Amino acid sequence: MKKTNSKQQIKTLVLGAIFTALVIVLQFMGAFIRFGTFQVSLVLVPIVIGAAMCGTKIGAWLGFVFGAVVLLNGDAAAFLAIDVFGTILTVLLKGTACGLVAGLVYNLLQKRNRFVAVVAAAIICPIVNTGVFLLGCAVFFLDAVREWGIAEGFNNTFKYMMIFFVGGNFLFELLSNIVLSPVIVRVLSLEKKNM
């Protein structure tokens, strides 16, 4: 029994390491891939899959790594110039929370239906990520965001945030998560059965 638990822990750590590497690579690649005006990011997919396959702790870790890479690769530079503490808190919290909540949702639903659990986790992950980001904008950066909106011709700050900060990127993340996460988890499940 002890050997089986140890073997499972090693598999979880190996998968966690693989997903960590994927998160790092995909986040750095996302900085170079654009579709129109928004950055194409598939980074939430390995976070959802890692949370489903390895548990909430790994999901939270993967989200934290995602946040750390966002801070390191310059994606948060405009916000860092305004409020360093607010930026670091918002970015790390949104990443960690999206992985943690995806894992919690998956765990809550997986005994009833694994496919539904993965889809639900895939939906909640970008919602939490974007929601915490918008909350951070409201708490730490509202004056700056209001000025940016006015410069772009928006009198309504909320409308500006929804179009420029959320917009196509959120929809792309949501759809890619919904489509890819269940497929990949299914493939990994089949692979696990054959091991």
ChimeraX attribute file (.defattr): number of C-alpha atoms within 10 A of each C-alpha:
attribute: neighborCount
match mode: 1-to-1
recipient: residues
	/A:1	6
	/A:2	7
	/A:3	8
	/A:4	9
	/A:5	10
	/A:6	11
	/A:7	12
	/A:8	13
	/A:9	13
	/A:10	12
	/A:11	13
	/A:12	17
	/A:13	14
	/A:14	13
	/A:15	17
	/A:16	25
	/A:17	15
	/A:18	13
	/A:19	24
	/A:20	23
	/A:21	15
	/A:22	19
	/A:23	24
	/A:24	19
	/A:25	14
	/A:26	20
	/A:27	23
	/A:28	20
	/A:29	16
	/A:30	17
	/A:31	16
	/A:32	10
	/A:33	12
	/A:34	13
	/A:35	11
	/A:36	8
	/A:37	10
	/A:38	18
	/A:39	16
	/A:40	21
	/A:41	22
	/A:42	20
	/A:43	24
	/A:44	28
	/A:45	27
	/A:46	28
	/A:47	37
	/A:48	41
	/A:49	31
	/A:50	31
	/A:51	32
	/A:52	28
	/A:53	21
	/A:54	21
	/A:55	21
	/A:56	22
	/A:57	17
	/A:58	28
	/A:59	32
	/A:60	26
	/A:61	21
	/A:62	32
	/A:63	34
	/A:64	24
	/A:65	21
	/A:66	29
	/A:67	24
	/A:68	17
	/A:69	21
	/A:70	21
	/A:71	18
	/A:72	12
	/A:73	12
	/A:74	13
	/A:75	15
	/A:76	17
	/A:77	14
	/A:78	11
	/A:79	22
	/A:80	15
	/A:81	9
	/A:82	13
	/A:83	12
	/A:84	14
	/A:85	12
	/A:86	16
	/A:87	23
	/A:88	18
	/A:89	13
	/A:90	23
	/A:91	26
	/A:92	21
	/A:93	20
	/A:94	28
	/A:95	30
	/A:96	26
	/A:97	21
	/A:98	31
	/A:99	36
	/A:100	28
	/A:101	21
	/A:102	35
	/A:103	31
	/A:104	21
	/A:105	22
	/A:106	29
	/A:107	19
	/A:108	13
	/A:109	16
	/A:110	16
	/A:111	10
	/A:112	10
	/A:113	11
	/A:114	17
	/A:115	17
	/A:116	15
	/A:117	23
	/A:118	30
	/A:119	21
	/A:120	20
	/A:121	33
	/A:122	33
	/A:123	21
	/A:124	23
	/A:125	29
	/A:126	27
	/A:127	19
	/A:128	21
	/A:129	23
	/A:130	19
	/A:131	15
	/A:132	20
	/A:133	21
	/A:134	21
	/A:135	14
	/A:136	19
	/A:137	20
	/A:138	17
	/A:139	12
	/A:140	20
	/A:141	17
	/A:142	17
	/A:143	13
	/A:144	15
	/A:145	19
	/A:146	19
	/A:147	14
	/A:148	15
	/A:149	19
	/A:150	14
	/A:151	10
	/A:152	11
	/A:153	10
	/A:154	15
	/A:155	13
	/A:156	11
	/A:157	18
	/A:158	17
	/A:159	13
	/A:160	20
	/A:161	20
	/A:162	13
	/A:163	12
	/A:164	15
	/A:165	18
	/A:166	17
	/A:167	14
	/A:168	18
	/A:169	21
	/A:170	19
	/A:171	13
	/A:172	18
	/A:173	21
	/A:174	20
	/A:175	15
	/A:176	18
	/A:177	29
	/A:178	20
	/A:179	13
	/A:180	17
	/A:181	26
	/A:182	24
	/A:183	16
	/A:184	14
	/A:185	20
	/A:186	14
	/A:187	11
	/A:188	14
	/A:189	12
	/A:190	11
	/A:191	10
	/A:192	9
	/A:193	7
	/A:194	7
	/A:195	5
